[in-house]
Amino acid sequence: MAARYDVIVIGAGAAGMMCAIGAGRRGRRVAVLDHARAPGEKIRISGGGRCNFTNIHAGHKNFLSANPHFAKSALARFTPQDFIAIVDRHGIAWHEKTLGQLFCDNSAKDIIRMLTDEMRAAGAELRLSCTIDTVEKTATGFRIVTSEGPFEAASLVIASGGRSIPKMGATGFAYRIAEQFGLAMVEPRPGLVPLTLEPGLLERLSPLSGIAVPAEVRHGKTAFREALLFTHRGLSGPAILQISSYWREGDEITLSLEPDMDFLAVLKTARQANGRQAVQTVLADHLPKRLAQFLAEEQALNAPLADQSDKALGRLVAAIHEWKIKPAGSEGYRTAEVTLGGVDTAGIDSRSMEAKAVPGLYFIGECVDVTGWLGGYNFQWAWASGHAAGDAA
């Protein structure tokens, strides 16, 4: 005999647990199934272990999707303030960092504990180490065959995430279910991911590995101002992770190091005050020493400042503020924080997250073609989309 529920949620991550809480509060009998041994694994590692659980500025403009308006409804009906209210009710201390990012003072485990406590209070059951064998539609809903036996429910919510960080158990399960039931897909690809460089350029930049610097990174009309990190594989840091979601292979990106600094004025003033100084010495007052040396040597500006023309200094400043680089690729799903693309929103009701062509089937969280910027936005989408489905399933 199959275990019978009103709602089955596959995936005990942020979106799945939020959905289970909402459905349970409405009196639905809910089971959450997950192949992992513990719930909320991505929550646990997020924000350096302190969970960047939302962003106070979260709105639909902070998300990428083939339909940029799709996320409006869910985000408007469950806001960052709504989630903060739950956090406060549980007495979890938090703080705001840069750009509206909210973190736990103590540990990401506080958020996981909060969600599991809320699920328990709502009567939702959590079944871990439970692998899914098959999913099929029945006359009364869905039948899910698992390692713990068969389950049946009127509503099935897919909250199993995307492909990012496979070592944590991420799979393409949600995409297989979507395709099984005839839903279209937007090609999944890694997002919020470090970018790699071709071997020749990587060797040239190898002296810079480990250096971080404030930067503006641009791709077309999109730009982000945050830290840039040179690595032994290529480029990383928040500014690069942000732009990676917009970048495609074959495209160039433009780096502007210390974008608010007028380097031409600085260099001309230094030349007038003490022309015997080396170019890299002046640059090193405003940039990391190894980076200053690299930039001066790249432009072959080894003579003292007094010997440098305005044109030569202009070329150097262009190299600092208009540094064009063509990445070779990305580090892929192994280190990507999220998966771009996913289940096409054209086939999903934006208010309920229900598949338009398959009554009772819902897709929420990362598996949907809605991807947020770095900084708590993706968690806010998880809470909002989970809440939407929890209100409807």
C-alpha positions as CSV (number, residue, x, y, z in Angstrom):
1,M,0.0,0.0,0.0
2,A,1.3,3.5,-0.9
3,A,1.6,6.1,1.8
4,R,-1.0,8.7,1.0
5,Y,-0.5,12.5,1.4
6,D,-2.1,15.7,0.1
7,V,1.2,17.2,-0.9
8,I,4.6,15.6,-1.6
9,V,7.6,17.9,-1.9
10,I,10.7,16.5,-3.5
11,G,13.7,18.4,-2.2
12,A,14.4,19.5,1.4
13,G,16.2,22.7,0.5
14,A,15.2,26.3,1.0
15,A,12.3,26.3,-1.4
16,G,11.0,22.8,-0.5
17,M,11.0,23.4,3.2
18,M,9.2,26.8,2.8
19,C,6.6,25.2,0.6
20,A,6.0,22.4,3.1
21,I,5.5,24.9,5.9
22,G,2.9,26.8,4.0
23,A,1.0,23.7,2.8
24,G,1.1,22.2,6.3
25,R,-0.3,25.4,7.9
26,R,-3.2,25.1,5.5
27,G,-4.0,21.7,7.0
28,R,-2.5,19.7,4.1
29,R,-0.8,16.4,5.0
30,V,2.7,16.9,3.7
31,A,5.8,14.8,3.2
32,V,9.2,16.1,2.1
33,L,11.4,13.6,0.4
34,D,15.2,14.1,-0.2
35,H,18.0,11.8,-1.1
36,A,20.4,13.7,1.2
37,R,21.2,12.7,4.8
38,A,20.4,16.2,6.1
39,P,18.1,19.0,5.1
40,G,19.2,22.4,3.7
41,E,22.8,21.5,2.7
42,K,23.1,24.6,0.4
43,I,21.8,26.7,3.3
44,R,24.5,25.2,5.6
45,I,27.5,26.2,3.4
46,S,26.1,29.5,2.2
47,G,27.6,32.9,3.2
48,G,30.7,31.2,4.6
49,G,28.6,29.2,7.0
50,R,26.5,32.2,8.1
51,C,23.8,32.1,5.4
52,N,23.2,35.3,3.4
53,F,19.5,34.5,3.9
54,T,18.0,37.4,2.0
55,N,18.6,40.9,0.5
56,I,16.5,43.8,1.6
57,H,16.6,45.2,-2.0
58,A,15.3,42.1,-3.6
59,G,13.0,42.8,-6.6
60,H,12.4,41.3,-10.0
61,K,15.1,43.5,-11.6
62,N,17.7,41.5,-9.6
63,F,16.8,38.3,-11.4
64,L,17.6,36.8,-14.8
65,S,14.9,34.9,-16.7
66,A,13.7,34.5,-20.3
67,N,10.6,36.2,-18.8
68,P,11.9,39.0,-16.6
69,H,8.4,39.8,-15.2
70,F,7.7,36.2,-14.1
71,A,9.1,36.6,-10.6
72,K,7.1,39.7,-9.8
73,S,4.1,38.0,-8.3
74,A,5.8,35.6,-5.9
75,L,8.4,38.2,-4.8
76,A,5.6,40.8,-4.1
77,R,3.6,38.4,-2.0
78,F,6.5,37.2,0.2
79,T,9.1,39.9,0.8
80,P,12.4,40.0,2.6
81,Q,10.6,41.6,5.5
82,D,8.3,38.6,5.7
83,F,11.2,36.3,6.0
84,I,13.0,38.6,8.5
85,A,9.8,38.4,10.6
86,I,10.2,34.6,10.9
87,V,13.9,34.9,11.7
88,D,13.1,37.4,14.4
89,R,10.3,35.3,15.9
90,H,12.9,32.5,16.3
91,G,15.3,34.8,18.1
92,I,18.0,34.4,15.4
93,A,20.5,37.3,15.5
94,W,21.4,38.8,12.2
95,H,23.3,41.7,10.6
96,E,23.4,43.6,7.4
97,K,26.6,43.7,5.3
98,T,27.2,45.6,2.1
99,L,24.6,46.1,-0.5
100,G,21.6,45.0,1.6
101,Q,22.9,41.5,2.3
102,L,21.6,39.9,5.6
103,F,23.6,37.2,7.4
104,C,23.2,35.2,10.6
105,D,25.4,36.5,13.4
106,N,26.0,32.9,14.5
107,S,25.5,30.0,12.0
108,A,23.5,29.0,8.9
109,K,22.4,26.0,11.0
110,D,20.1,28.5,12.8
111,I,18.1,29.0,9.6
112,I,17.9,25.2,8.9
113,R,16.8,24.6,12.5
114,M,14.2,27.4,12.2
115,L,12.8,25.8,9.0
116,T,12.7,22.2,10.4
117,D,11.0,23.5,13.5
118,E,8.4,25.4,11.4
119,M,7.8,22.2,9.4
120,R,7.3,20.2,12.5
121,A,4.9,22.7,13.9
122,A,3.0,22.6,10.6
123,G,2.8,18.8,10.7
124,A,5.0,18.3,7.6
125,E,7.0,15.0,7.6
126,L,10.6,14.9,6.5
127,R,12.0,11.7,4.9
128,L,15.7,11.8,4.3
129,S,18.0,9.3,2.5
130,C,15.0,8.6,0.3
131,T,15.9,8.2,-3.4
132,I,13.2,8.6,-6.1
133,D,12.9,5.8,-8.6
134,T,9.8,6.8,-10.7
135,V,7.2,9.5,-10.8
136,E,3.9,9.0,-12.7
137,K,0.5,10.7,-13.1
138,T,-2.5,8.9,-11.8
139,A,-6.3,9.6,-11.9
140,T,-6.1,11.2,-8.4
141,G,-2.7,12.9,-8.6
142,F,0.8,11.4,-8.6
143,R,2.5,8.1,-7.6
144,I,6.2,8.3,-6.5
145,V,8.1,5.1,-6.1
146,T,11.1,5.5,-3.8
147,S,13.6,3.5,-1.8
148,E,11.2,3.8,1.1
149,G,8.3,2.4,-0.9
150,P,5.5,4.1,-2.9
151,F,3.9,7.4,-2.0
152,E,0.8,9.0,-3.5
153,A,-0.4,12.6,-3.4
154,A,-2.9,14.9,-5.1
155,S,-0.1,17.5,-5.5
156,L,3.6,17.1,-6.3
157,V,6.1,19.9,-5.8
158,I,9.5,19.6,-7.4
159,A,12.1,21.6,-5.3
160,S,15.2,19.6,-6.1
161,G,17.3,22.5,-7.3
162,G,19.6,22.7,-10.3
163,R,23.0,21.1,-11.2
164,S,25.3,23.4,-9.3
165,I,27.7,21.9,-6.7
166,P,27.2,18.2,-7.6
167,K,29.5,17.0,-4.8
168,M,26.6,18.1,-2.5
169,G,24.2,15.8,-4.4
170,A,22.9,18.2,-7.0
171,T,21.4,16.5,-10.0
172,G,19.3,17.3,-13.0
173,F,16.3,15.5,-11.5
174,A,13.9,18.4,-11.8
175,Y,14.7,18.8,-15.5
176,R,14.0,15.1,-16.1
177,I,10.6,15.4,-14.4
178,A,9.8,18.6,-16.4
179,E,10.7,16.9,-19.7
180,Q,8.7,13.7,-18.7
181,F,5.6,15.9,-18.3
182,G,6.2,17.9,-21.5
183,L,7.4,21.2,-20.0
184,A,9.9,23.2,-22.1
185,M,13.3,24.0,-20.8
186,V,15.7,27.0,-21.0
187,E,19.2,25.5,-21.4
188,P,20.7,25.2,-17.9
189,R,24.2,26.5,-17.4
190,P,26.5,27.5,-14.4
191,G,25.8,30.9,-12.8
192,L,27.6,32.9,-10.2
193,V,30.8,31.1,-11.1
194,P,34.5,31.9,-11.4
195,L,35.8,32.4,-15.0
196,T,38.8,30.7,-16.4
197,L,41.5,32.0,-18.9
198,E,43.3,30.4,-21.8
199,P,46.8,29.1,-20.8
200,G,48.8,31.9,-22.4
201,L,46.9,34.7,-20.6
202,L,46.8,32.7,-17.4
203,E,50.6,32.3,-17.4
204,R,50.9,36.1,-18.0
205,L,48.6,36.8,-15.1
206,S,50.1,34.2,-12.8
207,P,52.1,36.8,-10.7
208,L,48.7,38.3,-9.7
209,S,47.2,35.1,-8.2
210,G,45.7,35.9,-4.8
211,I,45.4,39.6,-5.3
212,A,42.0,41.3,-4.7
213,V,41.1,44.8,-5.8
214,P,37.9,46.9,-6.0
215,A,36.7,46.9,-9.6
216,E,33.9,47.5,-12.0
217,V,33.4,44.6,-14.3
218,R,31.3,45.2,-17.5
219,H,29.6,43.0,-20.1
220,G,27.7,45.0,-22.6
221,K,25.4,47.4,-20.7
222,T,25.6,45.3,-17.5
223,A,28.1,46.3,-14.8
224,F,28.9,45.3,-11.3
225,R,31.1,47.1,-8.8
226,E,32.5,44.8,-6.2
227,A,35.8,43.0,-5.4
228,L,37.8,41.3,-8.2
229,L,40.1,38.4,-7.3
230,F,42.9,37.0,-9.5
231,T,43.2,33.2,-9.0
232,H,45.4,30.4,-10.3
233,R,42.6,29.4,-12.6
234,G,41.5,32.9,-13.8
235,L,39.2,35.5,-12.3
236,S,36.8,35.3,-9.3
237,G,35.5,37.6,-6.5
238,P,31.9,39.0,-6.3
239,A,32.2,41.2,-9.3
240,I,33.2,38.3,-11.5
241,L,30.6,35.9,-10.1
242,Q,27.9,38.6,-10.8
243,I,29.0,39.2,-14.4
244,S,29.4,35.4,-15.1
245,S,25.6,35.1,-15.2
246,Y,25.5,37.5,-18.1
247,W,28.7,36.3,-19.9
248,R,28.6,33.7,-22.7
249,E,31.6,31.9,-24.2
250,G,33.3,34.0,-26.9
251,D,32.4,37.3,-25.2
252,E,34.7,39.8,-23.8
253,I,34.4,41.5,-20.4
254,T,35.9,44.8,-19.4
255,L,37.7,45.4,-16.1
256,S,38.1,48.8,-14.5
257,L,40.4,48.5,-11.5
258,E,39.8,51.1,-8.7
259,P,37.1,52.7,-11.0
260,D,36.7,55.9,-8.9
261,M,40.4,56.7,-9.0
262,D,41.6,59.3,-11.6
263,F,44.9,57.7,-12.3
264,L,45.9,60.1,-15.1
265,A,45.7,63.0,-12.7
266,V,47.6,61.1,-10.0
267,L,50.4,60.2,-12.4
268,K,50.7,63.7,-13.8
269,T,50.8,65.2,-10.4
270,A,53.4,62.8,-9.3
271,R,55.5,63.5,-12.4
272,Q,55.4,67.2,-11.7
273,A,56.2,66.7,-8.0
274,N,59.0,64.1,-8.3
275,G,59.8,63.0,-11.9
276,R,62.5,60.6,-10.7
277,Q,59.9,58.2,-9.3
278,A,59.1,54.9,-11.1
279,V,55.6,54.6,-12.5
280,Q,54.9,51.4,-10.5
281,T,55.9,53.2,-7.3
282,V,53.1,55.8,-7.8
283,L,50.6,53.1,-8.8
284,A,51.5,51.0,-5.7
285,D,50.1,53.9,-3.6
286,H,46.7,53.0,-4.9
287,L,46.9,49.4,-6.1
288,P,48.5,46.2,-4.7
289,K,52.3,46.3,-5.3
290,R,52.4,43.2,-7.5
291,L,49.5,44.5,-9.6
292,A,51.2,47.9,-10.0
293,Q,54.4,46.3,-11.1
294,F,52.5,44.1,-13.6
295,L,50.7,47.0,-15.1
296,A,53.8,49.1,-15.5
297,E,55.8,46.3,-17.1
298,E,52.9,45.3,-19.4
299,Q,53.0,48.9,-20.9
300,A,56.9,48.8,-20.9
301,L,56.9,51.9,-18.6
302,N,60.2,51.2,-16.9
303,A,61.8,54.6,-17.2
304,P,61.1,57.3,-14.5
305,L,57.9,59.3,-14.6
306,A,59.7,62.4,-16.0
307,D,60.5,60.4,-19.2
308,Q,56.8,59.4,-19.8
309,S,54.7,61.3,-22.2
310,D,51.0,62.1,-21.6
311,K,50.2,59.6,-24.4
312,A,52.1,56.8,-22.6
313,L,50.4,57.6,-19.3
314,G,47.0,57.6,-21.2
315,R,47.7,54.1,-22.5
316,L,48.5,52.9,-19.0
317,V,45.3,54.4,-17.6
318,A,43.3,52.7,-20.4
319,A,44.9,49.4,-19.4
320,I,43.7,50.0,-15.8
321,H,40.2,51.2,-16.6
322,E,39.4,49.6,-19.9
323,W,41.2,46.2,-19.5
324,K,39.4,43.9,-22.0
325,I,39.7,40.1,-21.3
326,K,38.1,37.2,-23.2
327,P,37.6,34.4,-20.6
328,A,38.0,30.9,-22.0
329,G,35.2,29.4,-19.9
330,S,33.9,29.0,-16.4
331,E,34.8,26.6,-13.6
332,G,31.4,24.9,-14.3
333,Y,28.9,23.4,-11.9
334,R,31.6,22.2,-9.6
335,T,31.9,25.7,-8.1
336,A,28.8,27.5,-9.5
337,E,26.6,28.9,-6.7
338,V,23.5,28.6,-8.9
339,T,22.2,27.1,-12.1
340,L,20.9,29.5,-14.8
341,G,18.0,28.5,-17.0
342,G,15.8,25.6,-16.1
343,V,12.1,24.9,-16.4
344,D,10.7,27.5,-18.8
345,T,8.4,29.9,-17.0
346,A,6.1,30.0,-20.0
347,G,4.7,26.7,-18.8
348,I,4.2,27.8,-15.1
349,D,1.6,29.9,-13.5
350,S,3.4,32.8,-11.9
351,R,1.0,33.1,-8.9
352,S,0.9,29.4,-7.9
353,M,4.0,27.9,-9.5
354,E,1.8,25.2,-10.9
355,A,2.5,23.6,-14.4
356,K,-0.2,25.0,-16.6
357,A,-0.6,21.8,-18.6
358,V,-0.3,19.4,-15.6
359,P,-2.7,20.2,-12.8
360,G,-1.2,19.4,-9.3
361,L,2.5,19.6,-10.5
362,Y,4.6,22.5,-9.2
363,F,8.2,23.7,-9.8
364,I,9.9,26.0,-7.3
365,G,13.3,27.4,-6.4
366,E,16.5,27.0,-8.5
367,C,15.1,24.5,-11.0
368,V,12.9,27.2,-12.5
369,D,14.3,29.7,-15.0
370,V,14.7,32.5,-12.4
371,T,18.2,33.2,-11.2
372,G,19.1,36.0,-8.8
373,W,22.2,38.1,-8.4
374,L,24.8,37.2,-5.7
375,G,24.0,38.5,-2.3
376,G,20.9,36.7,-0.9
377,Y,18.6,37.2,-3.9
378,N,18.4,33.4,-4.7
379,F,17.4,32.6,-1.2
380,Q,14.6,35.2,-1.4
381,W,13.4,33.5,-4.6
382,A,13.4,30.2,-2.8
383,W,11.3,31.6,0.0
384,A,9.0,33.4,-2.3
385,S,8.4,30.6,-4.8
386,G,8.1,28.1,-2.0
387,H,5.6,30.3,-0.2
388,A,3.6,30.7,-3.5
389,A,3.3,26.9,-4.0
390,G,2.7,26.3,-0.4
391,D,-0.3,28.6,-0.6
392,A,-1.7,26.7,-3.6
393,A,-0.8,23.0,-3.5
